[in-house]
Amino acid sequence: MKIHNLVQGSPEWQAFRLEHHGASEAAAMLGLSKKTTRSELLRMKHTGTPKEFSDWVQEHILDYGHKVEAKARPLAEEIAGDDLYPVTCSNEDEGGHLSASCDGLTLDGDTAFEHKQWNAALAESVAAGVLPEEHMPQCQQILLITGARRVIFVVSDGTPDKMEWMEVFPDPDWQERIKAGWAQFDRDLAGYELPEVVPVLVAEPVQSLPAVSVRVSGQIDVIDNFKVFEQALQDFLDNKLIRKPESDQDFVDLDRQIKAMKEAEEKLDAAEDMMLAQIQSVDEAKRHKNMLAKLVRDNRLIAERLLEAEKKRRREEIVRNAAQAFTSYVADLQKGIQGVRIDVRAPDFAAAIKGLRTFTSMQDKLDTALANGKIDADKIAAEVHEKLLWVEENASQHRALLADLQQLIAKPLEDFALTITTRIEAHEKAEADRLEEQREQIRKELEQEAQQLPAEAKANTAIESPAATVIENNGPASLASQSPAFVGTSTFSGLLDEQPTPEAADSAPTLRLGQINERLSPITLTADGLANIGFAHAATEKSAKLYHESDFPRICQALIARLTSAARAHAAQINQPQERSHDMARTPAAAFDDAATYQHIPMEPVESNKIKAIGYDEATRTLAVTFTRGNGAIYHYPDVDPQTHADFIGAESVGTYFGKHLQSLPFKKYHPEEVAA
């Protein structure tokens, strides 16, 4: 709050009020004031001209009000329990231009004082503890600017005998309404144009038709001026009667003309009565009179219907214009909001002008209703923006759960957030339960596989000869005789027996999906694929899916189980006898002589994930290779030229080179027991 050293009523104080939005103007800004319309306040702020009052009003109401206020201040101080000082303040220190001229404020800023002259109806309401809506904006803006805890609102004539008071406390809804109202007022003020000056409408004098007279002489001669009356009437109807009113002046003039024609009807009836009073019945005069009376009456009725129809049309037109302006405003707000529709109730423009007679007063009420409607629309749009931002920050990955977002958006923010949070938690729990069931199923399958592997290995050992087991790569026929159900069994069994080191429960996930694929190359996995085998990502960093490092061994185990299951299914499908096969499937190659015995070849270790060591015997041109997961077996590849061996050991990736150039060559496999012998 910033305090301004100004004397209320001084020229400096008046200038300050025109540059700031005062608390006493808040009711007019919201269209709640009975003394100043919103349109008048816009004009005053635009022109910089304060509202003018007559000398009598200035002396007997305004100046008198200041005197009564001064007398009532000591009474208010007794209620407040502290001294009260008149203060003019603003929120300039916060970058605003709202102000308040307090009739009194305690030095500690705890209590403000607002005084109104004695008014029986207002006093009765205050005595009942109900502050009329017209006065609430002023009190709430005082509380908003000063930060006071309360306002003591007093109605009095400066004496204890005629004094009623009540306490007014801050109301956040009212204060938000006031701030939004001034924001809309500033937008309207920025585009304000002075309306065309409309003079006070006074109906132009309507020339009365000639007085109708009928005199009957003793000889029953009828002397009348019907001809003169008829000529004047016809001229009036042809040249002066308004047939299509457009301006407010036309409506006032047409109303006056209707009254003149009704008066002419009455004069014709009076002439008839005067004629008959002379105890003479002249049929021709009576018929003439009736004809003129009908002419006047018919045109009067037409004019009355026209006047009523035009008034109705104009009312409907200005109401329709206001409704269209509101619809257009809401449509502009909707452009900035995607995904949901702003549900804003349009103001009741027809009710706003009910009972009003002039189009000027109607337009003022419609403008005020439109402004208040825009304020409400801005508030709703801001709330929708806030809720959509919450969704983006807290539920962007769960939009599939928000199919009813249009209905949810109508809830207060707290209920809105709670509803979505509860829904997400329920979904995540259900998903976690599903994944746990999948993991349990995989664990059982792995245990079953682990139990079966020793028995299968034992059976395979029984059918193997004590000599070195040689599995030759002699083409599709020989490979087809080897069961794919046991490809890599000895290698996989070691992995299945290994248990991953438990990871700390609170450790953050750091293993990226891309790193998993690098380790498993050339196998490539997706986040959906991992979720399908029971491994949902633990977190997301930008677009990267993150997993726990301890997940990797279990992922490998799950993949092994899945591959083993697929291999067995394929074996059952082709119905081939199951025999032990070598660790690495080969492409078709020429047969290798089985009569050769193991020949020792010195080997050197290499850096590779697949190949452990390489050796070469130039005399026999034999290449020796051991594999990382080969369980100690040594593979001999005969008839390999020295250049191929040199290229092999010098390759950037010996594993890749082997897969491209050597994997299809014939080979002999020597088990560790044969090598040891």
N, C-alpha and C positions, 0 to 999 in steps of 0.2 A: 504494500500500500504506500502511495506517495501522497503527502499532505500538501495542499496548495493554500497559501495565505491569501484568501479572498473573503470579502464581505458579501454575504448573501444579499442580492438585489442590486449590487453595484454594477457599473458598466463592464468592469473587468470580469465580474462573475457571469454576466450575461454572455460575454464573448467566449468565456470558458465553456459554458453550457452548449453553445452552438458548435464548438469544436470537439466536444465529447458527447457520448451517449449517456445521459444522466439516468439515475434510478427512477426519478419522477416521470421519465418519458417511457419507461419500459412497458407500462400498461398500454399506452397508445401504440407502441411498436408491435405489440401482440394483438392489437385490435380489441382490447378490453376496456379502454377508457371511455367514459361517458362524456368527457369534456373535449377531447381532441381525437380526431380520427387519424388513422395511419397515413392516409393521403395528405392530410394537413401537416403531419410531422415530416413527411418526405419533402414537401414544398419548403418548409421552414429550414430544414437542413441544407437543401439545395440552394436556396436563395441567401441563406445566412441572415434571414430576417426573423426575429422572435415574434411570437404571437402577441398581437396588440390588444389592449383592453381599454375600455372607456375609463374616464376619470373616476366615475362613480364606482366601477368595479375595483379599480386600483385602490381607492380610498377605503371603501366599505367592506371589501372582501380580502384583497391581498395584504394591504398594510395592516388591516385589523387582525388578520390571521397571524402576522408576525408578533403583534402585541399580545395576543392570547397565548401564543406559543411561549413567549418569555415568562408569562405569569404561570404557565403550567410546568415549566422546567423544574422549579424547586419541588413541586409535588412528585415529579418523576424521579428526582434525585433521592427522595425518601424511599421510593420503591426500589431503586437501583442500589441504594446504600453507598453511593459514591457521587462525586461531582460529575456533571455532564457539561461538555463544551461543544459549541457548534463547530463542525469540521467539514471542509470540502476536500475530498480525496479522490484518487483515481488508481487505476492499475497500470499507469505509465511505467512503473518500475519493472513490470513484467512484459512490457512491449505492447500493451493494450491501450484502448482509448475509451474504456467504460469509466464512469464516475458516479459519485454519490455525494449529495449535500446533506449531511446528517444534522438533524435538529439538535442532536447531542451525542457525545461519545465519551466514555470514561477514559482516563489517561492510560489505563492498561489495555484498552481496546476490547474489553470483555463484553460491554453492554452498549448498545446504540439506542437512541431515542427518536421516535417519529411521532409527530403531533398532527392531529386533524381537528378542525373546528367542529363544534358541537353540531351533531345531526342526529335527530331522534332515531331514524332507522339504522344508521351506522352504529350508534351507541347501543342499541338493543342487540345487534348482532355481536358486537365486541363483548358485551356483558355475558352473552351465551358462549363465548370462547370461539366464535366462528369469524374469521377474517374474510370479508368479501373478496371475491376473485380479483376485482378491480384494484385492490390495494396490495395484494400478495406480491406482484412483480417488483414493486418499489422496495418492500422489506427484504425480499430475497436478494436483490442486487446490492443493497446496503450490506447484508451479511457476506455476500460474495466478495465485495471490494475490501471491506474492513477486516474480514476474518473474525468478526465478533461472534460470541457464543449465542447471543440473543438480541432481539429488538423489543424494546418496551413500546408498544403501540398504544397511544393515548388519544381519546376523543373527549374534548372538554371545551368549556368556555373560559377556562383559566381559574375556575373556582373548584373547591372540593365537592360542592353540592352537585355540580353537573360535570362529572368526570367518570369515564369508564376506561379500563385498560386491560391489555392481555399481553402475553409473551409470544413472540414468533421466533421459531428456531430454524436453523438451516435445513433446507429440503433439496437434496441432490437432484431430484428429477426437475424441480422448478428451475434450479440454477442452470442445468443443462439446457432446458427449454429456452431460458433467457439468452444464453451464449449463442445457441443456434439461431435464435430469432434475430439477434443483432447482426450475425453473419449474413443472413438472408437480406436483412434491411440494407446492409452495405452493398450487396450485389444489386439490389433494386435501385439504390441511390446512385450507383455508378452509371446506370443506364437511364436515369430519370430525365424526362423532358417536361418542361412546364406545359400543362394543358392549356388549351385555348381558353381565354377569359370568356366566361359565359355571363352576360348581364342578368340581373334579377328579372325573371320572366313575369311580365304583367300583360294581361290580355289587352289587345288593342280594342278601342271602343268600337262597337258594332252599331252601325246606323240603324236606329229603330225604324221599322216599317211605319208608314202613316197610320195614324189612329183611324179606326174604322167607325164611321158614323152612318146611321140610318134614321131619316126623319120622314115621317108620313104626314102629308098635309090632309086637310079636311076633305079634299077631293080625292083622296087615296092616291095621291101622287107620291111615288117613292123617290126620295132624293138621297142618293148615296155616293160615295167616292170609291166604290169597288174597283173601278177602272184604274184610278190612280194607285190604289193599293196593289192591284194586280201587276201594274207596270213596275212598281218598286220591288215587289216580291220576285218577279221574274228576273230583274236585273241582279238582285242579290243572289239568287240561285245560280245564275249563269256566270257571274263575274267575281263574286266575293266568297261564296261558300267554299271552304277548303275540302277538296276531294281526296287528297293523298298527303296526309301529314308526314313530315320527315324529322324536323327538328323539334326540340322541346318547345320552342316558340309556337310552332304549328299546332302542337297538341293543346297548348293553353288557349290559343285563338279559337280553335275548333270547338272547344268546350264552351267558350263564351257565345259562339254563334248558335250552338244547339239551344242554349238558354234563351237566346233572342227569338228563335223560331217557336219555342214553346210558349213564350210570351205572346207572340202573334196569334197562336191558336186561341189563347185565352181571350185576346181582344176580339177575335171574330165571334167567339161564343157570346161575349158581352154585347156585341153589336146586335146579334140575333135577339138576345134578351131585351135589348132596348127597343128594337123594332116591334117585338111582340107586345111589349109593355104599352105601346100606343094603340093597342087593340086593333091592329091591322094585320092581316095575313096576306103577304105578297109572295106568291109562290116563286116568282122569278128571282126576287131578291134572296129568298131563302136558299134556292138551288145554287145561286152564285156564291153565296156565303159557304155552303157546304163544299163546293168544289175547291174554293180557296183554302178552306180548313184542311181538306184532305191533302192538298198539295203541300202545305206547310208540314203537316204531320208525317207524311210519307218521307219527305226529305230529312226531317229531323231524325226519324228512326234509322234511316240509312246512315246518317252521319254518326249517330250513337254507336251503331254496330261497327262502323269503320274505325271510330276512335278506340273502342274496346279491342278490336282485332289487331290494330296497329300497336297498341300498348302490349298486348300479349306477345306479338311477334318480336317486338324490341326486347322484351324481358327474356324470351327464349333465346334470342340471338346473343345477348351479352352473357347469359348463363352458358350457352354452348361454347362461346369463345373462351371463357374461363376454363371449362372442362377440357377443351382441346389443348390449351396452354399447359395444363397440369399433365395431361397424357404425354405431351411432347417432352416435358421435363423428366418424367419418369423413364421414358424411352432413352433419353440421353444417359441417365444413370445406369440403365440396364446394359448399355454398350460396354461399360467398364467391368461388368460382372459376367463371368462365364460359368456355365454348368448348372446354375439355378436361376429361378425367376424371382424378381423382387415383388413381393406381395404387399402392395400399398393401397390402402383404402382411399378413394378419392373423396375430397371434401363434399359436403352436401351444399352445393352452390344455390340450389333452389330455396332451401330453407334459410340460407343466409340473407336473402332479400325479401323474405316473407313480411308483408305488412308495410313495405316501403312504397312511397308514392312517386318520388322523383328519381329520374335515371341517374342523376349525380350521386345521390345517396346509395343507390343500388350498386353503382360501379365501385364506390369506395368499399362497400362490404365484400364485393366479389374479389377485389384486389387483396383485401386483408385475408380472406379465406384461402386464396391461392397462395399467398406468402406462407401462411401457417401450414398448408398442405405440403409445400416444398420443404419446409423445416422438418416435418414428420418423415418425408421421403428420404431426405439426407440422413436422418438418424437411422432409419431402417437399412439404407444402403451401407452406412458405415458399420453397422452391426453385422451385416452379411459379409462384408469384406473381412472383418475381424475373425468370423467363424471359418471362412474359407482359408485364411492364412493359418489358422490353427490346424486345419485339416492338412495343409501342405507341410507343416512342420512336424505333425504328430501322427498322421495317418495316410501319408501319400502312397505307401506300399500296400495299403489295404482298401483301395477304392472299390474293389469288387464287393466289399461288405457295406457299401454306402449307396445302394441302389435307390433308397428312399431319402436321399439327401434333401430333396425339395421339402419333404415333410419335417425332417430333422432341423432344417435351418430356421424354422419358426420358433424353436425352443430357445429359452434364455441360454447365454453362453455356458454357464456352469452346467446346466442340465444337458446341453448339447455335447459338451466335452465328456461328461460322465457317461452318457449313452454310448458314444462311439468307443470310448476307452473300455467300457465293460464288454462291448461286442468284440473288440479286438482281442481282449484277454481270453474270452471264451473260445474264439477261433484258434488262437495260438495254443491254448491248452489241448483242444481237440486235435490239432495238428501234431503237437508233441506226443500225445498219447498214440496217435497213428504211427508216428515214426518209431516210437519205443516198441510198439508191437512188431514193426518190421525188423528192428534190430534184434529183438528177442528171437524172431523166426530165423534170422540169419545166424545168430549165435548157436541155435539148436542145430541148424544144418551143418555149421562148421564142426560142432562137437561130433555129430554123426559121421561126417567125413573123416575126422581125425581118428575115430574109433575103427572105421573101415580100412584106413590106409595100412596099418600094421599087418592086418590079416591078408590084405591083397599083396603086400610086399613079401610076406612069408610064402604065399602061394607061388609068386613069381620066382622067388629064389629056389624053390623046390624044383622047378622045371629048367633052371639054368645049369649048364655044365660047369664044373670047377674051373675050366679054362676060361680065358677071356671071352666075354660075350661080344660078338660082333653083329651089329645091326647095320645092314647094308642099304644104301640108297640106290636101288636098282630099278626105279621107275614106278609108275602108278600101281602096277600089280603088286609089287613087293610092299609098297607103303600101305596099300589097302588092306593087306593081311595083318597090319599092326593096328591094334585098337586105339582110337583116339581117346578113349576113356582114361588112359594112363599116361598120356603125353605129359612129361614133366613131373610125374608123381614124386620122384625122389627129391626134386628141387623144391616143390611146393610144400611137401610134408615138413621140411625144416622151418619154413616160414610160418606154417600154421601152428607150430609148437611155440613160436616166439610170442611173448606178451609185450605190448607197448608199455613204455614207462608212463605211469599215471602223471597227468599234467595237473598243476595247481588249479583248484576250482575257480579261483578268481583271476587266472591269467587271461590276458586279452587275446582274441584270435588274431593271428598274424600271417597265417598261411594262405596265399592267394590261389585262386583257381588256376591262374596261369602257371604258377610254380608247380602245382600238382601235375599239370599237363607236360611241363618240361621234364619232370622226373619219370613220367610214364611214356614219354615219346617212343614210338610214333602213335601211341594210343592217345586219343583226345576225348576228354569228358566235358559235359556241360553241367551247369548248376541244377537243371531239371533232372539230368541223368543221375547225379549224385543224390538228389532228394529222393529219387525213385528207389534207390538201394538203401535208404535210411540215413542219409547225411545231408541235412539242410544246412545252409550257410549260417554261421553264427553272427555275422555282422556284414555291413556294406560300407565300403570307403569309396565315395564317389560312385563309379560304376563297377568297382571290383568287389567280388564276393570273397569273404574271408572265412577261414576255417581254423580250428585249433590244430597245432602241430601234432598233437596226440591222435588226431583223426586219421593221419596218413596211413599208419600200419593197418588200422582197421578197414580203411578204404581198400587197401591192397587185398586183405583177406576176403572182403566181400566180393571183389572182382574175381579172385581166384575161385571162390565158391560158385559164382555165376558162370565162369568159363568152364569149370569142371562139369557143372550140371548140363551146360549146353553140349559139351563133348559127349557126355554119356547118352544124352537124348539122341544125338546124331548116330552114335554107335548102335543104339537099339533100333534106329530107323533102317539102317542099311543091313542090319542083321549079320555083321561080320564077326568071326571069332576074335576074342579079346586076348592079345598077347602084348607083352611089354615092348614098347617102342623106345627109340632113342629120344634124347631131350630136345633135339632140334629137328623139326620137320624139314625135309630136303626136297628140292625140285628133282625131276627125273635125271638120272646120270648113268654112265656106263658101270657095269658090274666090276667089283674089286676082288682080287684073288684072295680067297679065305684061307689059303694054306700058309700065308706069311705069318711069322711069329713076331712078338714085340721087339722092337729095336730101340734102344735108348738114344735119345737125341737131346743134347743140352738145350735149355729153354731160358729165355730172359723175360721178366715181368714187363708188362706194358700198362699205360694209363688208359683204362677203358672201363665203362660200366658193364660191358658184356664179356670181354676177353681178358683172361688173367695173365697168360704168358704165351710166347711164340718161340718156336725153335725151327731150325732148318739144317738138313744134311745134304750138302752139295753132291756127295758121291752117289747117293740114291735118289737125289732130287725129291726128298720127302719133306713136307711141311708138317710140323707138329703144333697143335693148338690145344690149350686148356681154357675152359670157360668159367666165368665167375660163379655160375650156378650149375656147374657140371659135376659136383660131388667128387672131384678129384680125377675124373676120367680124362684120358688123353686121346685126342683124335689125330690120326695120321692121314695126310692127303698126299698120295703119290704123284710123281710126274709133274711137279710144280717147278717152272723154270726160275732161275735166280732173279730175273728182272721182276717177276711177279712178287717174289718174296721181298725184294727191296722196296717195291712200291707199297706192299702191304705194311711193312714195319715203319715206312716213312709217311704213311697217310695221315692226314690231319685227324681223321676219326677212323681208327682201325676197325671199330665195330661196323661202321657204315660201309667201309671198303669190303669187309668180309661178306656182308649181306649182298653186295652188288656183284662181286667177282669170284668168290670162293665157295659160297654156301651150296651151290649146285654141283660141286665136284664130288666124285666118289671118295669114300673115306672108310677107315676102320676105327672102331672105338675099343679102347682098352680100359677095363675097369681097374680101380686102384689095387685090388688083390693080384691082378696079373702083372701090373707094373712093379709091385713089390717083389714078386717072384723072380 
